[in-house]
Amino acid sequence: MKISTKGRYGLTIMMALAKKHGEGPIALKLIAKEHSLSEHYLEQLISPLRNAGLVKSIRGAYGGYVLAKDAKTITAGDIIRVLEGPISPVEVMEDEEPAKRDLWIKIRDAVKNVLDNTTLYDLANYQGEGEQDSYMFYI
């Protein structure tokens, strides 16, 4: 399964909204500028997220978008399914050898498990291990 820019940028929008949760509506223009993305493209992605009930739009001079639910209840899988469709890295064919069919099902289930157990809160508050140390070699 390959996540397209729709899924990647959709996660970017949702993470930006989660990070600024409680600060009022966030304009897509601001998200686009902060992440060097096309505002027009983000506008195309926000509509399905709004229709799915993941974000709410606020109209007016100080309008923008806010999360419709708590970030702890929205999963990466929710976002990816809205923008990319069903999660299925390999099409499982019933007439395929049982061993291969079982492998494809295990791969699909593993991907679903990761996406469905990673919340938007987890992504927005991710604290990585930092930059990997670079080593200097003297010759």
C-alpha positions as CSV (number, residue, x, y, z in Angstrom):
1,M,0.0,0.0,0.0
2,K,1.3,3.4,-0.9
3,I,0.0,6.4,0.9
4,S,-0.4,9.3,-1.7
5,T,0.1,13.0,-1.1
6,K,-3.6,13.1,-0.2
7,G,-3.1,10.9,2.9
8,R,0.2,12.6,3.8
9,Y,-1.1,16.1,3.5
10,G,-4.3,15.1,5.2
11,L,-2.3,13.9,8.2
12,T,-0.4,17.2,8.1
13,I,-3.6,19.2,8.3
14,M,-5.0,17.1,11.1
15,M,-1.8,17.2,13.1
16,A,-1.6,21.0,12.7
17,L,-5.2,21.3,14.0
18,A,-4.5,19.0,16.9
19,K,-1.3,20.9,17.9
20,K,-3.3,24.2,18.0
21,H,-6.4,22.7,19.6
22,G,-8.0,25.1,22.0
23,E,-6.5,28.2,20.2
24,G,-9.6,28.8,18.0
25,P,-10.0,28.1,14.3
26,I,-6.9,27.7,12.2
27,A,-6.9,29.0,8.6
28,L,-5.7,26.6,5.9
29,K,-3.6,29.5,4.6
30,L,-1.5,29.3,7.8
31,I,-1.1,25.5,7.6
32,A,-0.1,25.8,4.0
33,K,2.5,28.5,4.7
34,E,3.9,26.7,7.8
35,H,4.4,23.5,5.8
36,S,5.2,24.9,2.4
37,L,2.1,23.3,0.8
38,S,-0.4,24.4,-1.7
39,E,-3.4,26.1,-0.1
40,H,-5.5,25.1,-3.0
41,Y,-4.6,21.4,-2.6
42,L,-5.3,21.6,1.2
43,E,-8.8,23.1,0.4
44,Q,-9.5,20.0,-1.7
45,L,-8.5,17.7,1.2
46,I,-10.4,19.4,3.9
47,S,-13.8,18.9,2.4
48,P,-13.8,15.0,2.8
49,L,-12.4,15.4,6.3
50,R,-15.3,17.8,7.1
51,N,-17.9,15.5,5.5
52,A,-16.6,12.6,7.6
53,G,-17.1,14.6,10.8
54,L,-13.4,14.9,11.6
55,V,-13.2,18.7,11.3
56,K,-15.6,21.6,11.6
57,S,-15.4,24.8,9.7
58,I,-15.9,28.2,11.3
59,R,-16.9,31.0,9.0
60,G,-16.0,34.7,9.3
61,A,-13.0,37.0,9.4
62,Y,-11.4,34.9,12.1
63,G,-12.7,31.6,10.8
64,G,-10.9,28.4,9.8
65,Y,-11.0,24.8,10.9
66,V,-11.0,23.0,14.2
67,L,-11.1,19.3,15.1
68,A,-14.7,18.0,15.5
69,K,-13.6,15.4,18.0
70,D,-10.9,15.0,20.6
71,A,-7.5,14.1,19.0
72,K,-7.4,11.0,21.3
73,T,-10.4,9.6,19.5
74,I,-9.3,10.1,15.9
75,T,-6.9,7.6,14.5
76,A,-4.5,7.7,11.6
77,G,-6.6,5.0,10.1
78,D,-9.7,7.2,10.2
79,I,-7.9,9.9,8.3
80,I,-6.3,7.6,5.7
81,R,-9.5,5.8,5.0
82,V,-11.4,9.1,4.4
83,L,-8.7,10.3,1.9
84,E,-7.3,7.1,0.4
85,G,-10.2,4.6,0.7
86,P,-10.0,1.1,2.2
87,I,-6.7,-0.1,3.7
88,S,-5.7,-3.0,1.6
89,P,-2.0,-3.3,0.6
90,V,-2.6,-6.5,-1.4
91,E,-5.8,-7.7,-3.1
92,V,-6.6,-11.0,-1.5
93,M,-7.8,-13.5,-4.1
94,E,-9.9,-16.5,-3.0
95,D,-8.4,-18.9,-5.6
96,E,-4.8,-18.1,-4.5
97,E,-2.7,-20.6,-2.6
98,P,-3.7,-20.7,1.1
99,A,-0.2,-19.8,2.3
100,K,0.0,-16.7,0.1
101,R,-3.6,-15.7,0.9
102,D,-2.8,-16.0,4.6
103,L,0.3,-13.8,4.2
104,W,-1.6,-11.1,2.4
105,I,-4.2,-11.1,5.2
106,K,-1.5,-10.9,7.9
107,I,0.1,-7.9,6.1
108,R,-3.3,-6.1,5.7
109,D,-4.1,-6.7,9.4
110,A,-0.7,-5.5,10.5
111,V,-1.0,-2.2,8.6
112,K,-4.6,-1.7,9.9
113,N,-3.4,-2.4,13.4
114,V,-0.7,0.3,13.2
115,L,-3.0,2.9,11.7
116,D,-6.0,2.1,14.0
117,N,-3.8,2.2,17.1
118,T,-2.0,5.4,16.4
119,T,-4.2,8.4,17.4
120,L,-4.0,11.9,16.2
121,Y,-3.0,12.9,19.7
122,D,0.0,10.5,19.5
123,L,1.1,12.0,16.2
124,A,0.7,15.6,17.2
125,N,2.6,15.1,20.5
126,Y,5.3,12.8,19.1
127,Q,8.6,13.2,20.8
128,G,11.2,11.4,18.7
129,E,14.6,10.4,19.9
130,G,16.0,13.5,18.2
131,E,18.5,13.7,15.5
132,Q,20.7,10.7,15.1
133,D,24.3,11.5,16.1
134,S,26.5,12.1,13.1
135,Y,30.0,10.6,13.3
136,M,33.1,12.3,12.1
137,F,35.8,10.2,10.7
138,Y,39.3,11.5,10.3
139,I,41.5,10.0,7.6
